[in-house]
């Protein structure tokens, strides 16, 4: 499984709206088409964390392919009033907001 973590800024008062937008998006076939296995959203002191797990390593490629789909464009546009770039000076795409994993551990069964 491949994971990405996007970090941005969000007013904590908007968690219900953001959660609802993703609930509506995740009820479509888009997450499956993008290879999304699980999505978790977190908020902490004005920060937004979007953890997304993918079935395959090429989740990023599938997202790139989905970027022009009307459902993807709509959710991206609908989120703009609620979520802003962590660093607007350097942000060009969600890739510029992705945290870098520097340690990974998995329990053996």
FIDOZA-951631 format. One line per field, with one value per residue: y, z, x of N, C-alpha, C in turn; residue in one letter; residue number from 0. Coordinates in steps of 0.05 Angstrom, whole numbers, plus 5000, padded with zeros to 4 digits. Layout:
n.v	(Y; ...) .
n.w	(Z; ...) .
n.u	(X; ...) .
ca.v	(Y; ...) .
ca.w	(Z; ...) .
ca.u	(X; ...) .
c.v	(Y; ...) .
c.w	(Z; ...) .
c.u	(X; ...) .
code	(a; ...) .
pos	(NUM; ...) .
# end
This chain:
n.v	(4977; 5045; 5109; 5177; 5241; 5301; 5367; 5425; 5489; 5502; 5528; 5508; 5509; 5493; 5439; 5404; 5417; 5406; 5351; 5333; 5346; 5311; 5262; 5260; 5260; 5212; 5176; 5168; 5137; 5154; 5151; 5096; 5091; 5121; 5089; 5094; 5070; 5082; 5140; 5191; 5247; 5299; 5349; 5401; 5453; 5494; 5470; 5424; 5357; 5308; 5244; 5193; 5129; 5082; 5028; 5012; 5026; 5064; 5103; 5159; 5168; 5151; 5190; 5235; 5224; 5227; 5280; 5314; 5298; 5313; 5305; 5304; 5355; 5385; 5373; 5392; 5447; 5459; 5454; 5496; 5545; 5530; 5504; 5522; 5533; 5510; 5537; 5588; 5614; 5575; 5537; 5499; 5454; 5397; 5363; 5395; 5402; 5355; 5315; 5287; 5221; 5195; 5153; 5087; 5035; 4970; 4924; 4856; 4796) .
n.w	(5000; 4985; 5013; 5020; 5049; 5056; 5074; 5097; 5108; 5150; 5175; 5236; 5246; 5199; 5193; 5190; 5141; 5104; 5114; 5097; 5042; 5025; 5039; 5002; 4954; 4961; 4958; 4905; 4844; 4838; 4878; 4875; 4822; 4825; 4856; 4910; 4975; 5028; 5064; 5108; 5148; 5184; 5235; 5265; 5306; 5267; 5223; 5169; 5154; 5107; 5098; 5054; 5030; 4982; 4938; 4904; 4883; 4842; 4854; 4852; 4797; 4778; 4803; 4776; 4725; 4737; 4748; 4711; 4710; 4717; 4769; 4803; 4794; 4812; 4869; 4884; 4872; 4906; 4956; 4960; 4988; 5040; 5051; 5050; 5020; 5054; 5048; 5011; 4975; 4952; 4933; 4880; 4864; 4894; 4904; 4922; 4974; 5001; 5053; 5071; 5080; 5130; 5162; 5172; 5199; 5207; 5240; 5250; 5235) .
n.u	(5017; 5010; 5019; 4999; 5009; 4979; 4990; 4959; 4927; 4871; 4810; 4787; 4733; 4709; 4708; 4664; 4639; 4681; 4688; 4638; 4640; 4680; 4655; 4613; 4642; 4671; 4630; 4622; 4647; 4698; 4741; 4754; 4770; 4816; 4847; 4844; 4845; 4836; 4816; 4835; 4820; 4849; 4852; 4889; 4903; 4893; 4915; 4910; 4906; 4912; 4907; 4919; 4910; 4932; 4918; 4959; 5027; 5025; 4989; 4993; 4999; 4949; 4917; 4935; 4915; 4861; 4852; 4827; 4775; 4706; 4683; 4727; 4749; 4706; 4704; 4753; 4748; 4705; 4728; 4763; 4745; 4753; 4802; 4870; 4934; 4992; 5040; 5032; 5068; 5099; 5066; 5040; 5014; 4979; 5022; 5062; 5049; 5055; 5075; 5139; 5155; 5196; 5206; 5184; 5146; 5121; 5081; 5098; 5062) .
ca.v	(5000; 5070; 5130; 5205; 5259; 5328; 5386; 5451; 5504; 5501; 5537; 5485; 5512; 5483; 5409; 5390; 5422; 5391; 5323; 5327; 5346; 5285; 5240; 5260; 5251; 5184; 5159; 5164; 5116; 5166; 5139; 5070; 5096; 5132; 5069; 5101; 5049; 5094; 5169; 5201; 5275; 5307; 5378; 5407; 5481; 5509; 5454; 5403; 5334; 5290; 5219; 5177; 5104; 5071; 4999; 5007; 5047; 5084; 5120; 5186; 5168; 5150; 5216; 5253; 5217; 5235; 5309; 5328; 5287; 5333; 5300; 5312; 5384; 5397; 5372; 5410; 5474; 5462; 5455; 5520; 5564; 5519; 5495; 5539; 5522; 5514; 5559; 5597; 5623; 5553; 5517; 5497; 5431; 5382; 5351; 5414; 5402; 5328; 5309; 5266; 5200; 5190; 5128; 5070; 5010; 4954; 4901; 4830; 4781) .
ca.w	(5000; 4983; 5027; 5018; 5070; 5047; 5097; 5088; 5130; 5150; 5199; 5250; 5244; 5174; 5191; 5181; 5112; 5090; 5117; 5080; 5014; 5019; 5040; 4977; 4934; 4965; 4951; 4876; 4836; 4834; 4895; 4865; 4797; 4832; 4872; 4938; 4993; 5053; 5067; 5135; 5150; 5211; 5239; 5289; 5309; 5242; 5202; 5156; 5145; 5090; 5094; 5034; 5024; 4956; 4933; 4888; 4883; 4822; 4861; 4841; 4768; 4775; 4810; 4753; 4704; 4746; 4753; 4692; 4713; 4729; 4798; 4817; 4791; 4830; 4897; 4887; 4873; 4929; 4979; 4961; 5009; 5067; 5054; 5036; 5019; 5077; 5040; 4985; 4958; 4938; 4924; 4852; 4862; 4919; 4907; 4937; 5002; 5011; 5073; 5063; 5100; 5136; 5178; 5168; 5213; 5206; 5257; 5237; 5245) .
ca.u	(5000; 5024; 5005; 5007; 4999; 4978; 4988; 4950; 4915; 4842; 4797; 4775; 4704; 4699; 4712; 4639; 4636; 4702; 4681; 4615; 4649; 4694; 4636; 4599; 4661; 4678; 4607; 4623; 4667; 4725; 4763; 4762; 4785; 4842; 4862; 4843; 4836; 4826; 4822; 4831; 4825; 4856; 4856; 4904; 4912; 4893; 4927; 4893; 4923; 4896; 4922; 4905; 4923; 4926; 4924; 4983; 5047; 5021; 4966; 4998; 4993; 4920; 4906; 4941; 4896; 4834; 4850; 4809; 4748; 4689; 4680; 4752; 4750; 4686; 4711; 4776; 4737; 4688; 4745; 4779; 4739; 4759; 4830; 4889; 4961; 5008; 5058; 5022; 5089; 5112; 5046; 5032; 4996; 4980; 5048; 5078; 5040; 5057; 5096; 5158; 5159; 5225; 5208; 5161; 5147; 5097; 5082; 5097; 5040) .
c.v	(5025; 5091; 5157; 5221; 5288; 5346; 5413; 5466; 5503; 5512; 5513; 5486; 5499; 5452; 5395; 5393; 5406; 5361; 5316; 5327; 5320; 5262; 5238; 5250; 5221; 5165; 5154; 5142; 5127; 5154; 5112; 5072; 5107; 5112; 5075; 5078; 5060; 5124; 5176; 5231; 5282; 5338; 5382; 5436; 5496; 5494; 5431; 5382; 5315; 5265; 5201; 5152; 5093; 5042; 4994; 5031; 5069; 5101; 5148; 5188; 5167; 5176; 5236; 5249; 5228; 5265; 5324; 5318; 5308; 5329; 5309; 5343; 5397; 5396; 5390; 5439; 5479; 5465; 5481; 5541; 5555; 5512; 5512; 5526; 5529; 5537; 5568; 5606; 5600; 5533; 5520; 5475; 5416; 5369; 5369; 5416; 5374; 5326; 5287; 5246; 5196; 5166; 5113; 5044; 4996; 4930; 4875; 4813; 4753) .
c.w	(5000; 4997; 5020; 5040; 5060; 5072; 5085; 5113; 5127; 5176; 5211; 5249; 5219; 5171; 5181; 5151; 5096; 5091; 5099; 5050; 5007; 5021; 5014; 4954; 4936; 4960; 4921; 4870; 4834; 4853; 4885; 4839; 4803; 4848; 4901; 4954; 5018; 5052; 5096; 5135; 5179; 5212; 5265; 5288; 5282; 5219; 5194; 5147; 5131; 5084; 5076; 5028; 4998; 4954; 4921; 4890; 4863; 4828; 4851; 4812; 4763; 4782; 4787; 4731; 4711; 4748; 4735; 4694; 4727; 4759; 4814; 4817; 4810; 4859; 4902; 4889; 4898; 4955; 4982; 4982; 5037; 5072; 5037; 5038; 5045; 5072; 5012; 4965; 4941; 4927; 4895; 4848; 4889; 4924; 4924; 4967; 5015; 5030; 5062; 5086; 5105; 5154; 5174; 5183; 5211; 5224; 5241; 5250; 5251) .
c.u	(5018; 5007; 5016; 4995; 5001; 4974; 4980; 4939; 4884; 4832; 4782; 4745; 4692; 4702; 4687; 4635; 4656; 4696; 4658; 4623; 4663; 4675; 4621; 4617; 4667; 4655; 4606; 4643; 4695; 4746; 4773; 4778; 4813; 4859; 4862; 4831; 4824; 4834; 4816; 4838; 4829; 4858; 4870; 4913; 4914; 4906; 4908; 4913; 4904; 4913; 4906; 4922; 4913; 4933; 4951; 5002; 5041; 4996; 4969; 4992; 4963; 4907; 4911; 4922; 4868; 4830; 4832; 4780; 4731; 4685; 4704; 4755; 4730; 4694; 4735; 4766; 4721; 4704; 4760; 4771; 4748; 4788; 4848; 4917; 4976; 5027; 5049; 5044; 5101; 5092; 5038; 5012; 4997; 5007; 5066; 5070; 5042; 5081; 5114; 5161; 5188; 5228; 5182; 5165; 5121; 5101; 5082; 5075; 5048) .
code	(x; x; x; x; x; x; x; x; x; x; x; x; x; x; x; x; x; x; x; x; x; x; x; x; x; x; x; x; x; x; x; x; x; x; x; x; x; x; x; x; x; x; x; x; x; x; x; x; x; x; x; x; x; x; x; x; x; x; x; x; x; x; x; x; x; x; x; x; x; x; x; x; x; x; x; x; x; x; x; x; x; x; x; x; x; x; x; x; x; x; x; x; x; x; x; x; x; x; x; x; x; x; x; x; x; x; x; x; x) .
pos	(0; 1; 2; 3; 4; 5; 6; 7; 8; 9; 10; 11; 12; 13; 14; 15; 16; 17; 18; 19; 20; 21; 22; 23; 24; 25; 26; 27; 28; 29; 30; 31; 32; 33; 34; 35; 36; 37; 38; 39; 40; 41; 42; 43; 44; 45; 46; 47; 48; 49; 50; 51; 52; 53; 54; 55; 56; 57; 58; 59; 60; 61; 62; 63; 64; 65; 66; 67; 68; 69; 70; 71; 72; 73; 74; 75; 76; 77; 78; 79; 80; 81; 82; 83; 84; 85; 86; 87; 88; 89; 90; 91; 92; 93; 94; 95; 96; 97; 98; 99; 100; 101; 102; 103; 104; 105; 106; 107; 108) .
# end
